[in-house]
Amino acid sequence: MKVIGYVLLFLVISVVAFAQQTSTNDSFPRGQVIEVTAKSDPKQSYALYLPSQYTPDKKWPILYCLDPSENGKEPADLFRESAEKYGYILACTNNFRSDDSSAPGIQAINTLWKDTHDRFSIQEERIYATGFSGGARMSCDIGMQKKGVVAGVIGCGAGFPPDHPPSGDISFAYFATIGNTDFNYFELRNVANVLEGTTVPYKIEVFDGTHQWPPASLCTEAIEWMEVRAMKDGKKEKDAALIDALYAKSMEKAKSQESSGHLLAARDEYRSIQRDFEGLHDTASATQKLNELKDSPALAKEVEWQKQWDQKAQEVTMKLRSVTKSIRDTSRPVPNAETVSAFLGLDDLKKEAASGATPEDRTAAKSVLHEIYVNNIFYLPRDFIQVGDYQRALLCYNIAGMAKENDPNAWYNKAALYAQMGDKKNAVDALKKAVDFGFTNAKYLEEDADFNSMHDDKDYQKLIDTIRKNGEKPKS
């Protein structure tokens, strides 16, 4: 995603901004998410949450949130409970798009930073950033570019930007979340492997889900982890009661994972407890549990399983890059979709996803298929459509549909492409498939400029009527 260049202008914000804490008499309600318009640009806004006890007489940690689809309220709602409990300001921009490299994206970050520093009392050594998908990559990039300013990053649904990969030079604490069927799941696995050999404080948590913000409970866990790191690093006064409570909570989680047979997750949790609470709490119980697990045949089997899937995912990723390179090579004929499918092993992956030997096998296969799907449903075909290479775009949509069968988006995109090509029959046929597989948004279809050439087509109009009627039917 095109987010890396944003940081260049972000760094223009100087230390002067840091000193501008509460230069105005603005009064905002506490304990609720509100919408704030930036003083310097009325077109820019953000969702704000001030803890109930907020007062400008005290410095407060702040969490900047980057949602990739300009929806600041979503992360604000997810983090508000933990922000209230642990006293964080939340500032979540409504103007950031991870797939938009234009000036508004840069301006959103600059404006958010300056406006909050002008208005609120911020604890400078406790500035945090979080984001989902491209927003996660952007948050990491900000932290890497501005060493010593960002204390921690909570990355959700994606890892680091391509030109700033994870390394031992990271200066911030890193907490990441990922859904177990997210197309970036194995990317985060690789991040864990890289950071494990460094002194970088990190933790990566997996939840049941796809490419999405994590549940609120995991957002709270991320904030609590940052609290532990802040006390460990001397950025927050040590609170013995809180340390005891969070240590007990982490141990309970690890023991629950162990008792349910998720030994690899339990091992990683015990390791994290050792690292995070060293110097804050006696970690002998975590060390003992690790030693007990060390020679477990069941853990060794799970570790080997994970290595095999890591390797399989890496091989598919390399093949996918090869396929992408081949499709982009306009000096060669457009590849055949069935040939690409066979090269990627789609049939075997789909069998694994449907009837793999274990739930873990099925989940891992779904994650790999999701990666293939995403690669071919958006960015790649969009590039071809922009230059009028419809056949290569159509190939991408066909591959996406093979990776994720019965997907309405693949069929809808094919219908839109056929409409742009002037092929009304195939456009209607593809749109019918999209409807069969769950497309119901008649209003969106009617407003989609890609279908302008279809407005006088009777079959198209009948289909819109059908979609509208389907949408009016009560759900059983």
matplotlib code that plots the C-alpha trace (Angstrom):
import matplotlib.pyplot as plt

x = [0.0, 1.2, 1.7, 5.4, 5.8, 3.4, 6.0, 8.2, 5.9, 4.9, 8.5, 8.2, 6.3, 8.9, 9.7, 7.8, 4.6, 5.5, 5.7, 2.2, 0.2, -2.9, -2.7, -6.4, -9.4, -11.2, -13.6, -14.5, -16.8, -15.0, -15.8, -17.4, -16.3, -16.9, -16.1, -13.6, -12.9, -9.3, -8.6, -6.1, -8.3, -12.1, -12.1, -10.1, -11.7, -11.1, -12.9, -11.7, -11.9, -10.8, -10.8, -13.4, -10.7, -8.9, -7.5, -5.0, -3.0, -1.7, 0.2, -1.6, -0.5, -2.1, -3.0, -3.2, -5.4, -5.3, -8.3, -7.6, -11.1, -11.5, -13.5, -12.0, -15.0, -14.4, -11.0, -12.2, -15.0, -12.7, -10.1, -12.4, -12.9, -9.1, -8.5, -10.9, -9.4, -5.8, -6.1, -5.3, -6.4, -7.6, -7.3, -8.6, -8.4, -11.4, -9.2, -6.6, -6.8, -4.1, -4.5, -4.3, -0.9, -2.3, -1.7, -4.9, -3.5, -0.3, -2.3, -4.5, -1.5, 0.1, -3.2, -4.1, -0.7, -0.6, -4.2, -3.9, -0.6, -2.1, -5.2, -4.3, -1.9, 0.2, 2.9, 5.5, 7.4, 4.1, 2.9, 1.5, 0.2, -2.2, -3.7, -5.4, -4.1, -2.3, -2.7, -0.7, 2.2, 1.9, 2.1, 5.2, 6.8, 6.1, 7.7, 10.8, 11.2, 10.8, 12.9, 12.4, 9.1, 6.7, 6.9, 4.8, 2.9, -0.2, -0.3, -3.5, -3.9, -0.6, 3.1, 5.8, 6.1, 8.1, 10.9, 11.2, 11.1, 11.3, 14.8, 16.6, 16.9, 13.2, 13.0, 9.4, 7.5, 5.5, 2.2, 0.5, -2.8, -3.9, -6.9, -6.1, -7.6, -6.2, -4.2, -1.4, -1.3, 1.9, 3.5, 3.1, 4.5, 7.6, 7.7, 7.7, 10.5, 12.6, 12.0, 12.5, 16.3, 16.4, 16.0, 12.9, 10.0, 7.2, 4.1, 1.9, -1.6, -3.8, -7.6, -10.4, -11.2, -10.2, -8.8, -10.3, -9.7, -9.3, -12.0, -12.2, -10.9, -7.7, -7.4, -7.5, -4.8, -2.6, -3.0, -2.3, 0.9, 1.9, 1.3, 3.6, 6.3, 5.9, 6.5, 9.4, 11.0, 10.5, 7.9, 5.2, 5.4, 5.4, 2.0, 2.5, -1.2, -1.5, 1.6, 0.3, -3.1, -1.6, 0.9, -1.9, -4.0, -1.2, -0.4, -4.1, -4.2, -1.1, -2.4, -5.7, -4.0, -1.9, -4.9, -6.7, -3.8, -2.5, 1.0, 2.7, 0.6, 1.1, 4.9, 4.9, 2.8, 5.1, 8.1, 6.4, 5.7, 9.4, 10.5, 7.9, 7.8, 11.5, 12.4, 8.8, 7.6, 8.9, 8.7, 9.7, 6.2, 6.5, 10.0, 8.9, 6.1, 8.4, 10.8, 8.0, 6.9, 10.4, 10.6, 7.0, 6.5, 3.2, 4.8, 7.5, 4.8, 3.0, 6.2, 7.0, 3.5, 3.9, 7.2, 5.7, 2.8, 5.2, 7.3, 4.2, 2.9, 6.3, 6.4, 2.9, 3.9, 6.9, 4.8, 2.3, 5.0, 6.1, 2.5, 2.1, 5.4, 4.2, 0.8, 2.4, 4.7, 2.7, 5.3, 3.9, 0.4, -2.1, -1.7, -4.5, -6.4, -6.4, -2.7, -2.2, -4.5, -2.5, 0.8, -0.5, -1.9, -5.4, -7.3, -5.1, -5.4, -9.2, -9.4, -7.2, -9.4, -12.6, -11.5, -8.0, -6.9, -7.2, -9.0, -5.6, -4.8, -8.1, -7.6, -4.0, -5.2, -7.9, -5.3, -3.2, -6.2, -7.2, -3.7, -4.1, -7.7, -6.7, -3.7, -6.0, -9.2, -8.1, -4.7, -3.4, -6.6, -7.0, -3.6, -4.6, -8.0, -6.4, -4.4, -7.3, -5.8, -9.1, -8.0, -5.3, -7.7, -10.3, -7.6, -7.0, -10.7, -10.9, -8.0, -9.6, -12.9, -11.0, -9.3, -12.6, -15.5, -19.0, -17.6, -20.0, -17.2, -15.2, -18.4, -19.5, -16.0, -16.1, -19.6, -18.3, -15.3, -17.5, -19.7, -16.7, -15.7, -19.2, -20.0, -23.5, -24.4, -21.4, -21.9, -25.5, -24.5, -21.7, -23.9, -26.5, -23.8, -22.9, -26.6, -26.7, -23.8, -25.2, -24.9, -27.9, -27.0, -29.1, -28.4, -24.6, -25.1, -27.2, -24.7, -21.6, -20.3, -18.8, -22.3, -23.3, -23.4, -25.9, -28.7, -30.7, -30.3, -33.6, -32.0, -29.8, -32.9, -34.8, -31.8, -31.8, -35.5, -34.8, -31.9, -34.2, -37.0, -34.5, -33.3, -36.9, -37.6, -37.6, -34.9, -36.1]
y = [0.0, 3.5, 4.9, 5.3, 8.7, 10.2, 10.3, 12.7, 15.7, 14.3, 14.8, 18.5, 18.9, 20.3, 20.3, 23.6, 21.7, 19.5, 22.6, 23.8, 21.9, 23.8, 27.1, 27.5, 27.5, 24.9, 22.8, 19.3, 16.8, 14.0, 10.3, 10.2, 10.0, 13.2, 14.7, 17.5, 19.8, 20.8, 24.5, 24.8, 23.1, 22.8, 20.0, 17.8, 16.1, 13.4, 11.3, 12.4, 10.7, 12.4, 10.3, 11.3, 12.5, 14.6, 17.9, 20.1, 20.4, 16.9, 15.3, 12.4, 9.7, 9.8, 7.2, 8.3, 6.0, 5.5, 3.8, 3.1, 4.1, 7.5, 6.2, 7.5, 6.5, 2.7, 2.6, 5.2, 2.9, -0.1, 1.6, 3.9, 1.4, 0.9, 4.7, 5.5, 2.9, 3.8, 7.5, 7.8, 10.5, 9.0, 11.0, 9.1, 10.9, 10.8, 11.7, 9.0, 6.5, 3.8, 3.4, 7.1, 8.7, 12.2, 15.2, 14.8, 11.7, 13.5, 16.5, 14.3, 13.0, 16.5, 18.1, 15.5, 15.8, 19.6, 20.0, 17.7, 19.2, 22.7, 21.8, 19.1, 18.3, 15.5, 13.4, 13.6, 10.4, 8.5, 9.0, 5.9, 5.1, 2.4, 1.6, -1.1, -2.5, 0.3, 2.4, -0.2, 0.1, 3.9, 3.7, 1.6, 4.0, 7.0, 5.2, 4.2, 7.6, 9.5, 7.6, 8.5, 10.3, 7.3, 5.1, 2.3, 1.0, -1.2, -2.7, -4.3, -6.5, -5.8, -5.6, -3.1, -1.0, -2.7, -0.2, -0.2, -3.9, -5.0, -5.1, -4.8, -1.0, -0.4, 2.1, 1.6, -1.2, -3.2, -5.0, -6.5, -8.2, -10.4, -12.5, -16.2, -16.1, -12.6, -12.6, -10.9, -13.7, -15.3, -11.9, -11.3, -14.8, -13.6, -10.4, -12.5, -14.6, -11.5, -9.8, -12.9, -12.6, -8.9, -6.9, -5.1, -5.5, -7.1, -9.2, -10.6, -11.8, -13.9, -13.8, -15.7, -13.4, -12.2, -8.8, -6.5, -4.4, -6.7, -7.1, -4.5, -7.0, -7.3, -3.6, -3.4, -6.1, -4.0, -0.9, -3.0, -4.3, -0.7, 0.1, -2.7, -1.5, 2.1, 1.1, -1.1, 1.7, 4.3, 6.3, 5.6, 5.4, 1.7, 0.6, -2.6, -3.5, -3.0, -5.0, -7.9, -7.8, -7.8, -10.5, -12.7, -12.0, -12.9, -16.1, -17.1, -16.6, -18.7, -21.5, -21.5, -21.8, -24.6, -26.5, -26.2, -27.7, -24.6, -25.1, -22.9, -19.9, -20.8, -20.9, -17.5, -16.0, -17.4, -16.0, -12.6, -12.6, -13.3, -10.4, -7.9, -8.4, -8.9, -6.3, -5.6, -8.9, -12.3, -14.3, -17.7, -19.2, -18.3, -19.7, -22.9, -23.3, -22.7, -25.4, -27.8, -27.2, -27.3, -31.1, -31.6, -33.8, -32.1, -28.7, -30.0, -31.4, -28.0, -26.1, -28.4, -27.9, -24.2, -24.3, -26.4, -23.9, -21.0, -22.6, -23.4, -19.8, -18.5, -20.7, -19.5, -15.9, -16.3, -18.0, -15.2, -12.6, -14.6, -14.7, -10.9, -10.2, -12.4, -10.7, -7.2, -8.2, -6.7, -8.0, -11.5, -12.9, -12.7, -15.9, -18.5, -18.4, -22.2, -22.3, -19.8, -21.7, -24.9, -23.1, -21.6, -25.0, -23.5, -26.8, -28.3, -25.2, -25.2, -28.9, -28.1, -25.2, -27.3, -30.6, -30.4, -32.9, -30.3, -27.0, -25.4, -26.8, -25.5, -22.0, -21.8, -22.7, -20.1, -17.5, -18.4, -18.4, -15.0, -13.6, -14.8, -13.4, -9.9, -9.7, -10.1, -8.4, -4.8, -3.2, -5.3, -5.1, -1.5, -0.7, -2.5, -0.8, 2.6, 2.0, 0.3, -3.3, -5.0, -8.5, -8.5, -7.0, -9.7, -12.4, -11.0, -11.1, -14.7, -15.7, -14.0, -15.9, -19.2, -18.5, -17.5, -19.3, -17.9, -14.4, -11.6, -9.0, -10.9, -11.3, -7.7, -6.4, -8.6, -7.2, -3.7, -4.5, -6.0, -2.9, -0.7, -2.9, -2.5, -6.2, -5.9, -9.6, -10.7, -7.8, -8.9, -12.5, -11.7, -9.4, -12.2, -14.3, -11.6, -11.5, -15.2, -15.1, -12.3, -8.9, -6.8, -3.1, -1.7, 1.9, 1.3, -0.4, 2.5, 5.1, 3.1, 5.1, 1.9, 0.8, 4.0, 2.3, -0.2, 2.2, 1.5, -2.3, -4.0, -7.0, -4.8, -2.8, -6.0, -7.1, -3.9, -4.4, -7.9, -6.7, -4.0, -6.5, -8.9, -6.1, -5.4, -9.0, -9.6, -11.8, -15.1]
z = [0.0, -0.8, 2.6, 3.0, 1.5, 4.0, 6.7, 4.9, 5.4, 8.8, 10.0, 9.2, 12.4, 14.7, 18.4, 18.6, 18.2, 21.2, 23.4, 22.4, 24.9, 25.9, 24.2, 23.8, 26.1, 24.2, 26.4, 25.3, 27.0, 28.9, 28.8, 25.4, 21.7, 19.9, 16.5, 16.4, 13.5, 13.2, 13.8, 10.9, 8.4, 8.7, 6.1, 8.5, 11.5, 14.0, 16.6, 20.1, 23.4, 26.6, 29.8, 32.4, 34.7, 32.1, 33.2, 31.4, 34.7, 34.1, 31.2, 29.5, 27.1, 23.7, 21.1, 17.5, 15.4, 11.6, 10.1, 6.4, 5.3, 6.9, 9.9, 13.1, 15.2, 14.8, 16.5, 19.0, 20.0, 20.2, 22.4, 24.5, 27.4, 27.9, 27.3, 30.1, 32.5, 31.9, 31.1, 27.4, 25.0, 21.7, 18.5, 15.5, 12.1, 9.7, 6.7, 6.2, 3.4, 3.1, -0.6, -1.4, -1.7, -2.4, -0.3, 1.8, 3.4, 4.4, 5.6, 7.8, 9.8, 10.1, 11.1, 13.6, 15.3, 15.4, 16.5, 19.5, 20.5, 20.4, 22.4, 24.9, 27.6, 26.2, 27.9, 25.2, 26.2, 25.9, 22.4, 20.8, 17.3, 16.0, 12.7, 10.7, 7.5, 5.7, 8.8, 10.7, 8.2, 8.5, 12.3, 12.1, 9.6, 11.8, 14.7, 12.7, 11.1, 14.4, 16.8, 20.4, 19.8, 19.4, 22.5, 21.1, 18.0, 18.0, 14.5, 13.4, 10.4, 8.7, 9.5, 8.5, 5.3, 2.5, 2.6, 6.4, 7.4, 11.0, 12.5, 15.8, 15.2, 16.2, 19.0, 20.0, 21.7, 19.2, 19.8, 16.8, 16.2, 13.3, 12.4, 11.9, 8.3, 7.5, 4.2, 6.2, 8.8, 7.6, 7.1, 10.9, 11.5, 9.7, 11.8, 14.9, 13.7, 12.9, 16.2, 18.3, 17.8, 18.8, 21.9, 20.6, 23.0, 21.0, 21.3, 18.5, 19.2, 16.9, 17.1, 15.3, 12.3, 8.9, 7.8, 10.4, 13.5, 16.6, 19.1, 22.0, 24.5, 22.5, 22.2, 26.0, 26.2, 23.9, 26.1, 29.2, 27.6, 26.8, 30.5, 31.5, 29.1, 30.3, 33.9, 32.9, 30.9, 33.6, 31.6, 34.2, 37.9, 39.1, 40.4, 42.3, 42.4, 38.7, 38.0, 40.1, 38.4, 34.9, 35.7, 37.0, 34.0, 31.6, 33.5, 33.5, 29.7, 29.2, 31.4, 29.6, 26.2, 27.6, 29.0, 25.7, 23.8, 22.2, 23.4, 20.9, 21.9, 25.6, 25.1, 23.4, 26.2, 28.9, 27.0, 26.7, 30.5, 31.2, 28.9, 30.0, 33.7, 34.3, 36.9, 37.8, 39.1, 40.1, 36.9, 38.4, 37.7, 34.0, 33.8, 35.5, 33.0, 30.1, 31.4, 31.7, 28.1, 26.7, 26.2, 25.4, 22.3, 21.6, 21.5, 19.2, 16.9, 16.9, 16.2, 13.3, 11.9, 12.1, 10.3, 7.5, 7.0, 7.2, 4.4, 2.4, 2.7, 1.7, -1.4, -2.4, -1.9, -4.1, -6.8, -6.5, -7.1, -10.2, -11.4, -10.8, -12.7, -15.6, -15.8, -15.7, -18.6, -21.5, -24.0, -23.4, -24.0, -21.2, -19.1, -19.0, -15.7, -15.4, -15.9, -13.2, -10.8, -11.3, -10.8, -7.5, -6.4, -5.9, -6.0, -3.3, -1.1, -1.5, -0.5, 2.5, 3.5, 3.2, 4.6, 6.1, 8.7, 11.6, 12.2, 12.1, 8.7, 7.4, 8.9, 7.5, 4.0, 4.1, 5.1, 2.1, -0.3, 1.1, 0.2, -3.4, -3.5, -2.2, -4.5, -7.5, -6.5, -6.1, -6.6, -9.6, -11.7, -10.8, -12.4, -15.6, -15.8, -15.5, -18.7, -20.5, -20.4, -19.7, -20.5, -17.8, -15.4, -16.2, -15.6, -12.2, -11.3, -12.6, -10.4, -7.4, -8.1, -8.3, -4.9, -3.2, -4.9, -4.6, -3.9, -5.0, -5.2, -7.9, -10.0, -9.4, -10.5, -13.6, -14.4, -14.0, -16.3, -19.0, -18.8, -19.4, -22.3, -23.8, -23.4, -22.0, -22.1, -20.1, -17.8, -17.0, -16.7, -14.2, -12.3, -12.0, -10.4, -8.0, -7.0, -6.6, -4.2, -2.1, -3.7, -2.6, -2.8, -5.6, -4.7, -5.0, -8.3, -9.7, -8.6, -10.0, -13.0, -14.4, -15.4, -17.2, -20.5, -19.2, -18.2, -21.4, -21.2, -20.3, -18.7, -16.6, -15.4, -14.6, -12.6, -10.6, -9.8, -8.6, -6.4, -5.0, -4.2, -2.7, -0.4, 0.7, 1.7, 5.5, 6.8, 8.0]

ax = plt.figure().add_subplot(projection="3d")
ax.plot(x, y, z, "-o")
ax.set_aspect("equal")
plt.show()
